[in-house]
Amino acid sequence: MQPMHLTGLSQAELSDFVASLGEPEYRARQIFSAIQDRRLTSFDAMTDIPKDLRATLVERTGLSTFKLESRYVSIDGTRRYLFKTHDNFPVETVFIPEERRDTICFSSQSGCPLQCTFCLTAQLGLLRNLTAGEIVEQIIFVLNDAYGEGVQTPRGTNLVGMGAGEPFLNFENLMKAIRIINAPAGLHIFPNRITISTAGIVPRIRELATITDRPRLAISLAAPNDELRDELMPINKKWPIEELMSACKEFERSLRPAERFTFEYVMLRGVNDSDSHARQLASLLNRHRLRAKINLIPHNPAEPLPYQPSSTERVESFRKILESKRLHAFVRRPRGRDILAACGQLAARSEIGESPVGLQRSRSIVASHDVAHPRNAS
């Protein structure tokens, strides 16, 4: 049996656990602060905790479940981490340093079941959901690697749930992890500094609209019509664009006045990047009167995917058409391409240039998953 993973416990859960040991409640506050605020990774470092309690914690619990397999540093400073879980599944996390803030791109699943044809992670299939503790552990590890254990970060930290997996298919663990990350006595990263990207899980978009202290929302669109989106993102067969737009409109009604959500549109050369596609996209969003912004993302190429990124000129033409239709469009600059850390490139590769881990085995996993055959799903 795996030891209790303290990194994934909320303050209330930690209080209950400490009480079960016969310890006073303030010990829970000390332990939570040590893990989440000071980011300590060993019980020996918790010198404000009595030795006998530390010995009990060592015997019955754990702070880390990951093993670091590989760590890569890009020429642009981006870092990619490949971990293995205690049961030997791959997890990837990306650190993107910038002048005014740093961004950590975390994973919510090992692999992904959605089969988006432009994403390498889809080659893995769904291996399993990550626990809340495994999500939080990614953030703690990266901050400690970048700055040192317990050292205050010199800039703000943004979090994006855009790593491996579909976050809204692991919704409960995701939201629990976010609440732990938000805690003032811990990492204290505000919800408005956290963005979660979904391929369009409509019921969860609607549920997120009802949550007050929620992260920001980004929706991967990739196509302006059902025919093309069915091909690129099979989840569209279960929740087509009109149904997705309806959920987006419902979510928009819950936004505060200055708040917006984001559509992400990966730019695939000769596939979805024509002027006609831009006009279709503008018509779609304006028809539904959505005040979202649009991030245009040039595809990050990697074998064995057949796609190439749109040219700089084509992306700019696409952007100008959207702007002419009174839409706010931005081009996202790729980071970490040389270490396979950019969007759509995470495939659990321990060596640059190798095939994604378990490619042949994982294809059978994808084929058997109900989300991959959405018309047959309940």
Secondary structure, 3 states (H helix, E strand, C coil): CCCEEHHHCCHHHHHHHHHHCCCCHHHHHHHHHHHHHCCCCCHHHCCCCCHHHHHHHHHHEECCCCEEEEEEECCCCCEEEEEECCCCCEEEEEEEECCCEEEEECCCEEECCCCCCCCHHHHHCEEEECCHHHHHHHHHHHHHHHHCCCCCCCCEEEEEECCCCCHHHHHHHHHHHHHHHHCCCCCCCCHHHEEEEECCCHHHHHHHCCCCCCCEEEEECCCCCHHHHHHHCHHHHCCCHHHHHHHHHHHHCCCCCCCCCEEEEEEECCCCCCHHHHHHHHHHHHHCCCCCEEEEEECCCCCCCCCCECCHHHHHHHHHHHHHCCCEEEECCCCCHHHCCCCCCCCCCCCCCCCCCCHHHHHHHHHHCHHHCHHHCC
